[in-house]
Amino acid sequence: MKENLSHDEMVASMTGGMVMPSKEFTGSSRLHPDGRPKKAFRDDLRKISNSKNSFSVILSLLFPPLIVWVTMIYSHPLVWIFSIFAMGIAQNRLFIIHHEAAHRLLFSNQKINDVIGIRLIGWLAFGSGSHGYRIGHIRHHRDEFGPQEPDFVLYSFYPIPKSSMGRKLLRDLSGVSAFRILRPRFQRLNDLRHLRLTISFLSGQMMVAAFFWIFSNLTTYLFLWIIPWVCVYQFLNRIRAITEHGGMTQSSDRRRTTHYIRQNRLANFFFVPLNVGYHLAHHVDMLVPYRNLPLLDKALMEDGYISPDLIWPNYRSLWKALILK
């Protein structure tokens, strides 16, 4: 059915179920009418802290080995279960680091940014180390829900029935979603470029497996790397994605494309690390590094771009609204 519809028809019939009314914003001394920061304020916001980001990268890379070490020291079934969930959280954090690098905001030096955030972290964390994600993600930012939106279907049809949400989450937790993501990597292998990407992907996982084999064993690689990504990470990725854009619609007004949720430390640790939860601010200006998103968010609130009718007080309230009663 979807294939027979024009893009405009898809937008009209599949999106916009959760768009809230918003007051017109005419701009302020710091912000343009579309919320973008003006020059002096913008220049301050776009400064990248290389030293602090280096520390974040190191911590994020050390998180998985720490989980493995704790599991090996306290080898108890409950510890293993806890570690599987903890590793999913660690993998989600690595992906957000990769996301920051895709925006060329991890380090001010582009080569260092790409080598560490895309070639290394993007490679090891179930990627190919290529710029494919970066290219697709920039399309997402240029026109959310537009013709080149890579995740159009993921954000569509909300709010949805409870049974439908249950099926989606079950697919994530059972590994079905991961299988659907991985399956295309092993198709079209007669295409030389696709074959190279698949080989790169497999070499990255062989590298991770080698580290597990050297410092532990391959069973640990299965239980503390593969299973967390197949089950836990997919679940975290979905709930983060739908709280960012689920039920919104195509518009030049970012307040109609992206939800605004008040942040809290618990959510920041579990599934929206590194300030990625300040997602409306991130879409207002995608060149503001994650450390400065709270500053832009504060300005958007103080200057009236974000009105009270747009605010979800917490993630729980939005999740409830995502499901039809």
C-alpha positions as CSV (number, residue, x, y, z in Angstrom):
1,M,0.0,0.0,0.0
2,K,2.7,2.4,1.0
3,E,4.5,1.9,-2.3
4,N,1.5,3.2,-4.2
5,L,1.3,6.5,-2.3
6,S,3.2,9.7,-3.1
7,H,5.4,11.1,-0.4
8,D,2.9,13.9,0.4
9,E,0.2,11.3,0.8
10,M,2.4,9.2,3.1
11,V,3.1,12.3,5.2
12,A,-0.7,13.1,5.4
13,S,-1.8,9.5,6.2
14,M,1.1,8.2,8.3
15,T,2.4,11.1,10.4
16,G,1.3,13.9,12.6
17,G,-0.7,12.0,15.1
18,M,1.0,13.6,18.1
19,V,1.8,17.1,16.9
20,M,0.9,19.6,19.6
21,P,-0.2,23.2,18.9
22,S,2.5,25.8,19.4
23,K,2.5,29.6,19.6
24,E,4.1,31.6,16.8
25,F,7.7,32.6,17.6
26,T,9.0,35.8,16.0
27,G,12.6,35.6,17.3
28,S,14.5,37.3,20.1
29,S,17.9,38.9,20.7
30,R,19.5,35.5,20.8
31,L,17.4,33.5,18.4
32,H,16.0,33.6,14.9
33,P,12.3,33.0,14.3
34,D,13.1,29.3,13.5
35,G,14.9,29.0,16.9
36,R,18.4,29.0,15.4
37,P,20.9,30.9,17.6
38,K,22.2,34.2,16.2
39,K,25.8,34.8,15.3
40,A,27.5,35.7,18.6
41,F,25.5,33.3,20.6
42,R,25.8,30.6,17.9
43,D,29.6,31.0,17.8
44,D,29.8,30.4,21.6
45,L,27.5,27.4,21.4
46,R,29.4,25.7,18.6
47,K,32.7,25.5,20.4
48,I,34.0,21.9,20.8
49,S,35.8,20.9,23.9
50,N,38.4,18.4,22.7
51,S,39.9,17.6,26.1
52,K,36.5,16.9,27.7
53,N,35.3,14.9,24.7
54,S,38.5,12.8,24.8
55,F,37.6,11.9,28.4
56,S,34.1,10.9,27.3
57,V,35.4,8.8,24.5
58,I,37.9,7.0,26.9
59,L,35.1,6.4,29.5
60,S,32.8,5.0,26.8
61,L,35.4,2.7,25.5
62,L,36.3,1.5,29.0
63,F,32.7,0.8,30.0
64,P,32.4,-2.6,28.1
65,P,35.7,-4.0,29.4
66,L,34.7,-3.0,32.9
67,I,31.4,-4.9,32.6
68,V,33.3,-8.0,31.4
69,W,35.8,-7.7,34.2
70,V,33.0,-7.5,36.9
71,T,31.2,-10.4,35.3
72,M,34.3,-12.6,35.4
73,I,35.1,-11.7,39.0
74,Y,31.6,-12.2,40.3
75,S,30.4,-15.0,38.0
76,H,26.9,-15.4,39.3
77,P,23.7,-15.9,37.1
78,L,22.2,-12.6,38.4
79,V,25.5,-10.8,37.7
80,W,25.4,-12.2,34.1
81,I,21.8,-11.0,33.6
82,F,22.7,-7.5,35.0
83,S,25.8,-7.4,32.7
84,I,23.8,-8.2,29.6
85,F,21.6,-5.2,30.3
86,A,24.6,-3.0,31.3
87,M,26.4,-3.9,28.1
88,G,23.3,-2.9,26.0
89,I,23.5,0.5,27.8
90,A,27.3,0.7,27.0
91,Q,26.7,-0.1,23.3
92,N,24.0,2.6,23.2
93,R,26.5,5.1,24.6
94,L,29.0,4.1,22.0
95,F,26.4,4.7,19.3
96,I,25.7,8.2,20.6
97,I,29.4,8.9,20.5
98,H,29.4,7.7,16.9
99,H,26.3,10.0,16.3
100,E,28.3,13.0,17.6
101,A,31.2,12.1,15.3
102,A,28.7,11.8,12.4
103,H,27.9,15.5,13.0
104,R,31.6,16.2,13.0
105,L,31.3,17.5,16.6
106,L,33.3,15.0,18.6
107,F,36.7,16.7,17.8
108,S,37.4,20.0,16.1
109,N,40.0,18.3,13.9
110,Q,37.9,16.5,11.2
111,K,40.5,13.7,10.6
112,I,40.7,12.9,14.3
113,N,36.9,13.1,14.6
114,D,36.4,10.7,11.7
115,V,39.2,8.2,12.7
116,I,38.0,7.9,16.3
117,G,34.3,8.4,16.1
118,I,33.5,6.8,12.7
119,R,36.4,4.6,11.6
120,L,37.0,3.1,15.1
121,I,33.9,3.4,17.3
122,G,31.5,3.1,14.4
123,W,33.4,0.1,13.2
124,L,33.6,-1.8,16.4
125,A,30.0,-1.0,17.6
126,F,28.4,-3.1,14.9
127,G,29.1,-0.8,12.0
128,S,31.3,-0.9,8.9
129,G,33.5,2.1,9.8
130,S,32.2,3.9,6.7
131,H,30.4,7.2,6.3
132,G,27.0,5.6,5.4
133,Y,25.3,6.4,8.7
134,R,26.7,10.0,8.6
135,I,25.3,10.6,5.1
136,G,21.9,9.2,5.9
137,H,21.6,11.0,9.2
138,I,22.4,14.4,7.7
139,R,19.4,13.7,5.3
140,H,17.3,13.1,8.4
141,H,18.3,16.5,9.8
142,R,17.9,18.4,6.6
143,D,14.2,17.4,6.2
144,E,12.7,15.3,8.9
145,F,10.0,13.0,7.4
146,G,11.1,14.2,4.0
147,P,11.5,12.1,0.9
148,Q,15.0,11.0,1.9
149,E,14.2,10.4,5.6
150,P,15.9,7.1,6.4
151,D,13.6,6.3,9.4
152,F,10.2,7.5,8.1
153,V,8.4,4.2,8.9
154,L,10.0,4.0,12.3
155,Y,8.4,7.3,13.4
156,S,5.1,6.8,11.6
157,F,1.5,5.9,12.7
158,Y,1.8,7.0,16.3
159,P,0.0,6.8,18.6
160,I,-0.5,3.1,18.1
161,P,-2.5,0.3,19.8
162,K,-1.0,-1.3,22.8
163,S,-0.9,-4.7,21.0
164,S,1.1,-3.1,18.1
165,M,3.6,-1.5,20.5
166,G,3.9,-4.9,22.3
167,R,4.8,-6.6,19.0
168,K,7.4,-4.0,18.1
169,L,9.1,-4.3,21.5
170,L,8.9,-8.1,21.4
171,R,10.6,-8.1,18.0
172,D,13.4,-5.9,19.6
173,L,13.9,-8.1,22.7
174,S,13.7,-11.4,20.8
175,G,16.3,-10.5,18.2
176,V,14.0,-10.2,15.2
177,S,14.7,-6.5,14.7
178,A,18.5,-7.2,14.8
179,F,18.1,-10.0,12.3
180,R,16.3,-7.6,9.9
181,I,19.1,-5.1,10.3
182,L,21.8,-7.6,9.7
183,R,20.2,-9.6,6.9
184,P,20.9,-6.9,4.2
185,R,24.6,-7.0,5.0
186,F,24.7,-10.5,3.6
187,Q,22.7,-9.8,0.5
188,R,23.9,-8.3,-2.8
189,L,27.4,-9.6,-2.1
190,N,28.1,-9.5,-5.9
191,D,28.1,-5.7,-5.5
192,L,31.8,-4.9,-4.9
193,R,31.1,-1.9,-2.7
194,H,28.5,-3.7,-0.6
195,L,30.9,-6.7,-0.3
196,R,33.7,-4.4,1.0
197,L,31.3,-2.9,3.6
198,T,30.2,-6.4,4.7
199,I,33.8,-7.5,5.0
200,S,34.6,-4.4,7.0
201,F,31.7,-5.1,9.3
202,L,32.8,-8.7,9.9
203,S,36.4,-7.7,10.5
204,G,35.2,-5.3,13.2
205,Q,33.3,-8.0,15.0
206,M,36.3,-10.4,14.6
207,M,38.4,-7.7,16.3
208,V,36.0,-7.5,19.2
209,A,35.8,-11.3,19.4
210,A,39.6,-11.5,19.5
211,F,39.7,-9.1,22.5
212,F,37.1,-11.3,24.3
213,W,39.1,-14.5,23.4
214,I,42.4,-13.0,24.6
215,F,41.0,-11.7,27.9
216,S,38.1,-14.1,28.5
217,N,36.6,-16.5,26.0
218,L,34.3,-16.5,23.0
219,T,31.3,-17.6,25.1
220,T,31.6,-14.3,26.9
221,Y,31.6,-12.6,23.4
222,L,28.3,-14.2,22.7
223,F,26.6,-13.4,26.0
224,L,28.2,-10.1,26.8
225,W,28.4,-8.5,23.3
226,I,26.2,-10.2,20.7
227,I,23.1,-10.8,22.9
228,P,23.1,-7.3,24.4
229,W,23.2,-5.8,20.9
230,V,20.7,-8.2,19.5
231,C,18.2,-7.7,22.3
232,V,18.8,-4.8,24.8
233,Y,20.4,-2.3,22.4
234,Q,17.6,-2.7,19.8
235,F,15.0,-2.1,22.6
236,L,16.8,1.1,23.8
237,N,17.3,2.4,20.3
238,R,13.6,2.1,19.5
239,I,12.3,3.8,22.6
240,R,14.8,6.6,22.2
241,A,13.9,7.0,18.5
242,I,10.1,7.1,19.0
243,T,10.4,9.6,21.9
244,E,12.4,11.8,19.6
245,H,10.1,11.8,16.5
246,G,7.3,9.3,16.9
247,G,4.0,10.8,15.7
248,M,5.5,14.0,14.5
249,T,5.4,15.3,10.9
250,Q,7.3,17.0,8.1
251,S,7.6,20.7,8.7
252,S,10.2,23.5,8.5
253,D,9.1,24.2,12.1
254,R,11.3,21.8,14.2
255,R,8.7,22.0,17.0
256,R,6.4,19.9,14.7
257,T,9.1,17.3,13.9
258,T,10.6,16.7,17.3
259,H,9.2,16.1,20.8
260,Y,10.4,18.1,23.8
261,I,10.8,16.1,27.0
262,R,12.2,17.4,30.3
263,Q,15.4,15.6,31.1
264,N,16.3,13.6,34.2
265,R,19.4,11.8,35.3
266,L,17.9,8.3,35.2
267,A,16.9,8.6,31.6
268,N,20.2,10.3,30.7
269,F,22.1,7.2,32.1
270,F,19.9,4.5,30.6
271,F,19.1,5.5,27.1
272,V,19.7,9.2,26.3
273,P,23.3,9.7,27.3
274,L,25.5,12.6,26.3
275,N,22.6,15.1,26.2
276,V,21.0,13.4,23.2
277,G,17.7,13.8,25.0
278,Y,17.9,17.6,24.3
279,H,16.7,16.6,20.9
280,L,14.6,19.6,19.9
281,A,17.7,21.8,20.6
282,H,19.8,19.4,18.6
283,H,17.4,19.7,15.6
284,V,17.2,23.4,15.8
285,D,21.0,23.6,15.3
286,M,22.6,20.3,14.5
287,L,26.1,21.9,14.7
288,V,25.9,22.6,18.5
289,P,28.1,19.9,20.3
290,Y,26.3,17.8,22.9
291,R,28.0,19.6,25.9
292,N,26.3,22.9,24.9
293,L,22.8,21.6,24.1
294,P,21.6,22.4,27.6
295,L,22.6,26.0,27.0
296,L,20.7,26.2,23.8
297,D,17.8,24.4,25.4
298,K,17.7,27.0,28.2
299,A,17.7,29.9,25.7
300,L,14.8,28.2,23.7
301,M,12.8,28.0,26.9
302,E,13.6,31.5,28.2
303,D,13.0,33.3,24.9
304,G,9.7,31.6,24.3
305,Y,10.5,29.3,21.4
306,I,9.5,26.3,23.5
307,S,6.0,27.0,24.9
308,P,4.4,25.1,27.8
309,D,2.0,23.2,25.4
310,L,5.0,21.5,23.8
311,I,6.5,20.1,27.0
312,W,6.3,16.5,28.0
313,P,7.1,16.5,31.8
314,N,8.9,13.1,31.6
315,Y,9.5,10.2,29.3
316,R,6.8,8.1,31.0
317,S,4.1,10.6,30.1
318,L,5.1,10.5,26.5
319,W,5.3,6.7,26.4
320,K,1.7,6.6,27.7
321,A,0.6,9.0,24.9
322,L,2.4,6.9,22.3
323,I,-0.1,4.1,23.0
324,L,-3.8,4.4,22.2
325,K,-6.2,3.6,25.1
